[in-house]
Amino acid sequence: MKFSIYGRFQIEVRRVNDSWVAYRSELGKRNQLDELVIPPDLIEQELATYLDDIFHEFSKHGENVEVMPD
């Protein structure tokens, strides 16, 4: 799944085995975000809320983490 983090940058989250792996996407590159740890028991429907909790310091009033189309 791909997420727009308040329109500032994009993160792609994939399920690998029993873990979530996050990547930051920019300018045709994709770098793994080892510092972003997503609990393995988190379900897909909760990812946007979790990312919003983690990155809330980047938001302005009324901005949201949004799921991007594939």
N, C-alpha and C positions, 0 to 999 in steps of 0.2 A: 504494500500500500504506500502511496505517496501522500505527503502532507505539506501544505504551505504553512510555514510558521509566520503568521501575521504579515504575509506578503514580503517578508525580508529574505527568507531562504527556504529551501526545500529539504525535506528529510524523507528517505525511503526506508520503510521497515519491512523486513522479511522474516519469516519463520524458518529457522534452520535447526533441524532436529527438534529438541525441546526448548529452544531458546529463541529470543527475538534478537535480531541483528539490525542495527541502524546505520544508515549511510547518509552523508550530506551530499546533495547533488548541486553542482554549479558549473556552468560553462562547459557542458559535455563531460565533466569529470564526476566521479563518484568515490568518495573517501569514507572508509568505515569510521564510525564514531565510537571508539572503544570506551570513551568516558561516559557515554550515555548507556546506562544500565536499565533495561526494562524488565520488570519481574516476569519470569517465565510463565506464571499462572495467569497473567493478564490476558483477557480475551480480546479478540480483534476489535470488537465494538467499543472497547474502553481505551484504545490507543490514543485517539484525538484528545480525550480528556486528560490522560496521563501526560501527553506532550505539552498540553496547555499548562498543567501544573508545574512542569519542569522549566518551561521557557517563558513563564508569565512576565518576567522582568523586561522582555522585549516588546511587550504589547502596549498599545495605547488604548484608551477608553473605546470600547465597542469592537475591538479587533478580536478575531478568533483564529484558532488553528483549524484549518479546513482540509478535508480529504480531497485530493485531486483525482480527476479521472485518469484511468490507465491509458 
